[in-house]
Amino acid sequence: MSTSQIYIVISVVVLAIIGLLIFFAGKNKKGKKLTPLSGLAFGSILAGIIFADDRLIGYSLIGVGVILAIIDIFKKLRSVRP
């Protein structure tokens, strides 16, 4: 394995651990659920990290994920404002 692949594997493992901690820690609390658009954004960013070997695909997926996250933020802001 090359150094970049090791960094990718470490980042995916760390993200999975953080996701599990949030899932189990937030189980008892009544918090806001993840919207489908933000879940899609998270998934595309994660896929961009996984497919980082091919830069065009990896960066495209990360870019799509960021754009989807920004759209989700604006949708939430509009629903909060009267």
Phi, psi and omega in degrees: 000139178277171182296320180294324178293324177295318177297321179295315180297318179296317181293323178293318179295317179296317177298321178294319179295317178297318178298318178294320178296318178294321181296313183281327179286325182271007183292323182275338182271146176266095181248181179283138179279159178284127179285157179300325180291320178288328174294321176294322177296315179298318180295321180288326175294318178296320177294325176296324177291319181293319182267035183288345179297319175265104189300321182298313180291315182299309180293327178295316179294320178295319178297318177297320179297318179294318179296317178296322178294320179294319177298319179295321178297315180295323178295320178293321179295322179292324181285337179279321181287141179284000000 
